[in-house]
């Protein structure tokens, strides 16, 4: 079997919730050994977000496969001593502790690099480790609000959060790519560089288009539900059977095809109200009335078939159950069974396929499942391990 790309790389992570675990799980998918350090009393608090997956948290199952769980009380000198021994053998250290906690424990990037010259520290914070908001706590929805994302999401009457932890996911992705870049840099130059990512700055990058639009256009894009703020027609319409169908017009050829082959009103292609993209946006309400009336005459299946024949991208608006049963996931063999404590569940394979490489999808660990084995690898005697357990350190 071909070795996984990150085989031989050891990651130690003092992580919790979503952002850092998402980054390290992707490293584990590629073969890195990820040693997840958890609290002796209950572990990562994301384990208790819900109990829907055979008694396990849906968040934790998603984010923590293929990792080894070690419990350590990092507030105790003995716990920090064991962590130092782990870091002495590690390539990467990831943490997303509360503001100031890493500094108090001596686990900030600058301190770590003085003690471990080849270690790549990665810090995932809310608003950065410097600046006016360095000491503020940040959770996903708070960052959605601070970046203005919530003001763009929802209907004209009401704002809405994005339905997944998008700020955490953005930060996790940048932490993952930053760590890969740092590993490459160390391999080619010998220099281990620290990585820092904040939830706010990760999501700020994703907000750049509306920021440009607002700064240079004078007003921000409107909040209009499933409609696109700056392209029309581009949105969801309810068919005769009650299912919504979303379609998008990207150019004048598609606009003409929509008028001729779906709306059956070819004269609209040259109507001055709808002649260009900006014209269609300016007259969105009139255009939507025409399209809505047409959808009322066809079921969703017929409407999508006609749009397909016209060469216009479209999709039914699925619920989550329909997504889970999607034919593309089944047809491309994207589901793979993964063990969790007490059960086996289907999990999606990582989205980036590497030719000739079968990604790693090992079990989700129980709290502290690997503590004794990992500590024994460090050379700790059975008596010392038992003593640490008796003292509540592990």
C-alpha positions in Angstrom: 0.0 0.0 0.0 1.2 3.5 -0.9 2.3 5.5 2.2 0.0 8.4 3.1 1.5 11.8 2.3 1.9 12.9 6.0 3.0 9.5 7.3 5.8 10.2 9.9 4.5 13.6 10.8 3.4 13.9 14.5 0.9 16.5 15.5 0.1 17.3 19.2 -3.1 19.3 19.6 -4.6 21.0 22.7 -7.8 21.6 20.9 -11.5 22.0 21.5 -14.8 22.8 19.7 -14.5 23.0 15.9 -11.8 25.2 14.2 -8.6 23.5 15.4 -10.1 19.9 15.4 -11.2 20.5 11.8 -7.6 21.4 10.8 -6.0 18.5 12.6 -8.6 15.9 11.4 -7.6 16.8 7.8 -3.9 16.3 8.7 -4.9 12.9 10.2 -6.8 12.0 7.0 -3.5 12.4 5.1 -1.6 10.1 7.5 -0.3 12.4 10.3 -0.3 11.0 13.8 -2.6 13.4 15.7 -2.3 13.2 19.5 -5.3 15.1 20.9 -4.7 16.3 24.5 -8.0 16.5 26.4 -9.0 17.4 30.0 -9.2 14.5 32.4 -12.7 15.6 33.4 -14.8 14.9 30.3 -12.3 15.9 27.5 -13.1 18.3 24.7 -16.4 20.0 25.5 -17.6 19.4 21.9 -18.1 15.8 23.0 -21.2 17.1 24.8 -22.7 19.4 22.2 -25.3 16.7 21.5 -25.8 13.0 21.8 -27.4 12.2 18.4 -24.8 9.8 16.9 -25.4 6.6 19.0 -24.8 8.7 22.1 -21.9 10.7 20.7 -21.9 14.3 19.6 -22.4 14.9 15.8 -19.7 17.6 16.0 -17.2 15.4 17.7 -17.7 12.4 15.4 -17.3 14.7 12.3 -14.1 16.3 13.6 -12.1 13.7 15.4 -11.6 10.4 13.5 -8.2 8.9 13.2 -6.9 10.7 16.3 -5.4 9.4 19.5 -6.9 10.8 22.7 -4.6 11.5 25.7 -5.9 13.1 28.9 -3.6 15.6 30.7 -4.3 18.2 33.3 -2.2 21.1 31.9 -2.8 23.2 35.0 -0.6 20.8 36.9 3.2 20.8 36.6 3.2 17.1 36.0 0.8 17.5 33.2 2.8 20.2 31.5 6.0 18.1 32.0 4.4 15.2 30.0 3.2 17.7 27.3 6.8 18.9 27.0 7.9 15.3 26.4 5.3 15.0 23.7 6.3 18.2 22.0 10.0 17.2 22.0 9.0 14.4 19.6 6.3 16.4 17.6 6.5 18.2 14.3 3.4 20.4 14.8 1.6 21.8 17.8 -1.9 23.2 17.4 -4.0 25.0 20.1 -7.1 27.0 20.2 -7.2 27.7 23.9 -9.1 30.7 25.4 -7.4 34.1 25.1 -4.3 34.3 27.2 -4.3 30.7 28.3 -1.5 29.6 26.0 0.8 32.4 27.3 0.0 31.5 31.0 0.9 27.9 30.3 4.1 28.8 28.4 2.6 27.3 25.2 2.6 30.5 23.1 4.4 30.2 19.8 7.4 32.3 20.8 8.1 30.3 24.0 7.6 27.0 22.3 10.1 27.8 19.5 12.7 28.7 22.0 12.4 25.3 23.6 11.7 23.2 20.4 13.5 24.7 17.4 12.0 22.4 14.8 8.4 22.5 16.1 5.7 24.3 14.0 3.3 26.0 16.4 -0.2 26.8 15.1 -2.4 29.2 17.0 -6.1 29.4 16.2 -7.7 32.4 18.0 -10.8 34.5 17.8 -9.5 37.9 16.8 -5.7 37.4 16.7 -3.1 37.3 19.5 -2.4 41.0 19.2 -4.5 44.1 18.6 -7.5 45.6 20.4 -9.6 42.5 20.5 -6.9 39.9 21.4 -8.5 39.2 24.8 -12.1 38.8 23.6 -13.7 35.4 23.4 -15.0 34.5 19.9 -17.5 31.9 18.9 -18.7 31.1 15.4 -21.9 33.1 15.4 -20.3 36.1 17.1 -17.7 36.2 14.2 -20.5 35.8 11.7 -22.0 38.9 13.2 -18.8 40.9 13.5 -17.8 40.3 9.8 -21.2 41.5 8.5 -22.1 38.0 7.2 -25.3 37.8 9.2 -26.4 41.2 7.7 -26.2 39.6 4.2 -28.0 36.3 5.1 -31.7 35.9 5.5 -34.7 37.7 4.1 -35.5 41.5 3.8 -37.4 41.2 7.0 -35.0 39.2 9.1 -31.3 38.3 9.3 -30.1 34.7 9.7 -27.0 32.8 10.7 -25.4 30.6 8.1 -26.6 27.1 9.0 -23.1 25.6 9.5 -20.1 26.8 11.6 -18.7 28.7 8.7 -16.2 30.9 10.7 -14.8 27.8 12.4 -14.6 26.0 9.1 -12.9 28.9 7.4 -10.3 29.2 10.2 -9.8 25.4 10.2 -9.1 25.4 6.5 -6.6 28.2 6.7 -4.9 26.5 9.7 -4.7 23.3 7.7 -3.2 25.0 4.6 -0.9 27.1 6.8 0.5 24.0 8.5 1.0 22.2 5.2 2.9 25.3 3.9 5.0 25.4 7.1 5.9 21.7 6.8 6.9 22.3 3.2 9.0 25.4 4.2 10.7 23.4 7.0 11.5 20.6 4.6 13.0 22.9 1.9 14.7 25.6 4.1 15.1 23.9 7.5 13.2 26.8 9.2 10.1 26.0 11.3 7.7 28.9 11.0 4.8 29.5 13.4 1.3 29.7 11.9 -1.5 31.9 13.3 -5.1 32.1 12.1 -8.0 33.9 13.6 -11.7 33.1 13.0 -12.4 36.8 12.3 -9.6 37.2 9.7 -10.5 33.9 8.0 -14.1 34.8 7.6 -13.1 38.4 6.7 -11.3 37.0 3.7 -14.5 35.3 2.6 -16.3 38.6 3.0 -14.1 40.4 0.5 -16.5 40.5 -2.4 -19.3 42.2 -0.5 -16.7 44.4 1.1 -15.5 45.6 -2.4 -19.1 46.0 -3.5 -20.1 48.0 -0.5 -16.9 50.2 -0.4 -17.1 51.1 -4.0 -20.8 50.9 -4.7 -22.0 52.9 -1.7 -24.5 50.3 -0.4 -24.1 46.7 0.6 -25.7 43.8 -1.3 -29.3 43.4 -0.3 -30.5 40.5 1.9 -32.9 38.6 -0.4 -33.2 35.0 0.8 -32.2 32.5 -1.9 -31.9 35.1 -4.6 -28.5 36.3 -5.6 -27.8 39.8 -4.6 -26.0 41.0 -7.8 -27.2 38.5 -10.5 -30.7 38.0 -11.8 -32.4 35.7 -12.4 -30.5 33.5 -9.9 -32.6 32.0 -7.1 -35.2 29.5 -6.0 -38.7 29.3 -7.3 -41.5 27.1 -6.1 -42.8 24.6 -8.7 -46.4 23.3 -8.9 -45.6 20.3 -6.7 -44.3 22.5 -3.9 -40.6 21.8 -4.3 -38.3 24.7 -4.9 -36.0 24.7 -7.9 -33.0 27.0 -8.0 -31.5 28.1 -11.3 -28.9 30.6 -12.5 -28.5 32.8 -15.6 -24.8 33.7 -16.1 -24.7 35.2 -19.5 -26.8 36.6 -22.4 -26.8 33.2 -24.3 -28.4 31.6 -21.3 -30.9 34.4 -20.9 -32.0 34.0 -24.4 -32.4 30.3 -24.0 -34.5 30.8 -20.8 -36.8 33.1 -22.6 -37.2 30.9 -25.7 -37.2 27.4 -24.2 -38.5 27.7 -20.7 -40.5 30.8 -20.4 -41.8 30.4 -24.0 -41.6 34.2 -24.4 -38.7 34.9 -26.8 -39.6 38.6 -26.9 -38.4 39.1 -23.4 -34.8 38.5 -24.5 -34.8 42.0 -26.1 -37.0 43.7 -23.6 -35.1 46.8 -22.4 -36.0 46.0 -18.8 -34.0 42.8 -19.0 -31.5 43.3 -21.8 -28.4 43.1 -19.6 -27.4 41.7 -16.2 -27.6 45.0 -14.4 -31.0 45.7 -16.1 -32.4 42.4 -14.8 -31.2 43.1 -11.3 -32.8 46.6 -11.4 -36.1 45.1 -12.5 -35.8 41.9 -10.4 -39.4 42.1 -9.0 -40.9 42.3 -12.5 -38.7 39.5 -13.7 -39.5 37.3 -10.7 -43.2 37.7 -11.2 -42.9 36.3 -14.7 -40.7 33.4 -13.7 -42.8 32.6 -10.6 -45.9 32.4 -12.8 -44.2 30.0 -15.2 -43.0 27.7 -12.4 -46.6 27.4 -11.1 -47.5 25.6 -14.3 -44.9 22.8 -14.0 -43.8 20.3 -11.4 -40.2 20.4 -10.2 -39.1 17.4 -12.3 -40.5 18.8 -15.5 -39.1 22.3 -14.8 -35.6 20.9 -14.2 -35.8 18.8 -17.3 -36.7 21.8 -19.4 -33.9 23.9 -17.9 -31.5 21.0 -18.5 -32.5 20.9 -22.2 -32.0 24.7 -22.4 -28.5 24.3 -21.0 -29.3 26.2 -17.8 -27.7 25.2 -14.5 -30.4 24.2 -11.9 -30.9 22.1 -8.8 -33.7 21.1 -6.5 -33.5 22.7 -3.1 -32.8 19.6 -1.0 -33.2 19.1 2.7 -30.5 17.4 4.7 -32.1 13.9 4.3 -32.1 14.3 0.5 -28.5 15.4 0.6 -27.5 12.3 2.6 -29.2 10.2 0.0 -27.7 12.1 -2.9 -26.9 9.9 -6.0 -23.5 11.6 -6.5 -22.3 10.6 -3.0 -23.5 7.0 -3.6 -22.3 6.9 -7.3 -18.8 8.1 -6.4 -18.4 6.0 -3.4 -18.0 8.9 -1.0 -19.3 7.1 2.1 -17.0 5.1 4.2 -17.7 3.4 7.6 -15.9 4.8 10.6 -15.9 3.4 14.2 -17.0 5.5 17.1 -17.2 4.4 20.7 -19.8 1.7 20.7 -20.9 1.8 17.1 -19.9 2.2 13.4 -21.3 5.1 11.3 -21.0 6.3 7.7 -18.7 9.2 7.2 -17.8 11.2 4.0 -14.4 10.7 2.5 -12.2 13.9 2.4 -13.1 15.9 -0.7 -9.6 16.2 -2.1 -8.7 12.9 -3.9 -5.0 12.2 -4.4 -4.4 9.7 -7.2 -3.2 6.4 -5.9 -3.8 7.3 -2.2 -6.5 5.8 0.0 -7.2 8.4 2.7 -7.1 7.3 6.3 -10.5 7.0 8.1 -9.7 5.3 11.5 -12.0 5.4 14.5 -13.1 8.3 16.7 -11.4 7.9 20.1 -13.0 7.7 23.5 -11.8 10.2 26.1 -8.2 9.2 27.1 -8.4 6.0 25.1 -4.7 6.2 24.2 -3.2 7.8 27.3 -1.4 4.8 28.7 0.0 3.7 25.4 1.3 7.1 24.4 2.8 7.7 27.8 4.5 4.3 27.7 6.0 5.3 24.3 7.6 8.3 26.0 9.3 5.9 28.4 7.1 6.5 31.4 7.0 3.5 33.7 3.8 1.8 34.6 4.3 3.0 38.2 4.7 6.6 37.1 1.6 6.4 34.8 -0.4 4.9 37.7 0.8 7.7 39.9 -0.3 10.4 37.4 -3.7 8.7 37.3 -3.9 8.6 41.1 -3.1 12.4 41.2 -5.8 13.2 38.6 -3.1 14.4 36.1 -4.4 11.9 33.4 
